[in-house]
């Protein structure tokens, strides 16, 4: 692991040094700028800027939309020689600072070396849990996710950055830094080759392993991920890794590798806090699209494909966990009670090895989507001779059908975890989740309403995000409103 870590860091340092020697001092003026004044009798005068739009814009060639509201150009303006473009963007003060656009534009800024893109999305959820085994009932309104995303590139189009802030009503820390990473396209920026063939990535981000974790929370069909996908989740961590694309097959093969602090360690304190042990973890994921153009929507078939489109992938994660890191040592759960593995191990067991794998397959066809992922996890290397290897496995199988194209989708899902971790190898136990739901897409993933009902027979996880506690049995009802921009 130490050698791998050294190689990752060396590659990253070389790429940054090369980038610093690039033409970072060049200036790239924005083409097609002209200064316009919009006269609003009820507000302070707004200075507006017209930016050049993509020639494919439906407004290309139309009259200036500001012409009818008293627009005027300063006669001595140094920008007089620039052509006014047909699509308007307003920037100024109107009882508050305003940045406004008439429509969703294609500005053609992807090749600009300095670029900032701001996005945000949130999920407001009403949750009702009717317990059948004595666990606590629940009836609450919650802000599950409130995200602000800053992304883009700096110095060069090959140096990317991604920052995501997250606020939620069930987190004591209020607002947290969820993602913060940089990525550099080595193949294009360092060697002038094909874009995205080889890149390096460093920071806090989603660890490449399972499909369920790689999916964005706003792209999910149900209110949230399945029980089994959280049980086998690697989640986020501080990491350094490589990613790329292979063109050896008829369809590109995408891959990513990462060296990171450990399983489910993204929210843990580092340094001398003793939340983490000194063992790094290693993971990877590969995937491809064997047939067709996958199109928009990571799961749902928004484009009503008339030919079958498919996606397949696989991932792994391996590490050693020891008792010196208290947060990491208790992060793994057991079947079927959902207790931490640290609670069932003998006190003289100080470390163990973890190896887990996943395979996934998805398809879309005529408004129908089908996705499944299977997981395998082996725990070994226990010091106690009475404990053999502990093996858990599980899956989630999910289907969606659009009854009204692009607008109304009905869903069903089955999730199951089976294994002997809860009995320390004595016998297998299982935990199931069966769910059904419906989604109304007001404006695709930007505005949608999801409602689902889930039956649990003894949850093997403890997740405040899913509103599921260890051992929960009963009915879980969730209604969620999502907004994003």
Secondary structure, 3 states (H helix, E strand, C coil): CHHHHHHHHHHHHHHHHHHHCCCCCCCCCCCCCCEEEECCCCCCCEEEECCCCCCCCCCCCCCCCCHHHCCECCCCCCCCCCCCCCCCEEEEECCCEEEEECCCCCCCCCCCCCEEEEEEEEEEEEEEEEECCCCCCEEEEEEEEEEEEEEEECCCCCEEEEEEEEECCCCCCCEEEEEEEEEEEHHHHCCCCCCCCEEEEEEEEECCCCHHHHCCHHHCCCCCCCHHHHHCCCCEEEEEEEEEEECCCCCCEEEEEEEECCCCCCCCCCHHHCCCCCCCEEEEEEEECCCCCCCCCCCCCCCCCCCCEEEEEEEEEEEEEECCCHHHHCCCECCCCCCEHHHHCCCCCCEEEEEEEEEEEEEEECCEEEEEEEEEEEEECCCCCCCCCEEEEEEEEEEEEEEECCCEEEEEEEEEEEECHHHCCCCCEEEEEEEEEEEEECCHHHEEEEEEEEEEECCCCCECCCCECCCCEEEEEEEEEEEEC
